[in-house]
């Protein structure tokens, strides 16, 4: 809607070929901005849908899932992990691994993961939770130039008793 008045103003105030050139340049600029806005709008909503899809997958995982930095601080956790400790996922962010269970072998496992040449390691670890002692099989995998790791925990307590 702003394009037509802009073209008309350029033609009225600037005579001849310069007016046409300025009008076409202005029109091209406005068209480019309009096109770019539509592309960015489409990209934003695609990213939003992909993020929502990823979050749904993360929270649907039946085991625990966490992201840890190389200083052993939580970067994020899924709801399953937060539910074990009766906390909100946001309460974990920035906290040191083991702040909920000081007896855990998880911290030494993660320390060894970050100093290891291997990208991925796994270990069966007993964890004392509010629901009692649980046998958890943990798999940690480094990413982000080995500065962070994703850690998946699967409760195998029931399997171990069989």
Order of alpha helices (4+ residues) and beta strands (2+ residues): alpha-alpha-beta-beta-alpha-alpha-beta-beta-beta-alpha
